[in-house]
Amino acid sequence: MPPLDPRSSRQEARQAVAPLADAHVLRRRAETRLTNQAAHAGDAGAEPEPQDVQHLLHELQVHQIELELQNEELRLSHLALDS
């Protein structure tokens, strides 16, 4: 087994952490945009109907899974390009 190159290990660690950092930045940007949109909408105090909440929750869960699948495909593509 060849000796481990410390630079390679650090680079791999940075690559593993980078998507997490990117996810946090993306989350903050999305939250900021949502806050700005809600401020401009002016109807933030309206109480949604329970069936609307259930429908929205379902849509968000489906969308989350779609994004997770896309992320997985992108990671696999990235790995394929790196090798």
Secondary structure, DSSP 8 states (H G I E B T S, - for coil): -----HHHHHHHHHHHHHHHHHHHHHHHHHHHHHHHHHHHH--TT----HHHHHHHHHHHHHHHHHHHHHHHHHHHHHHHHH-
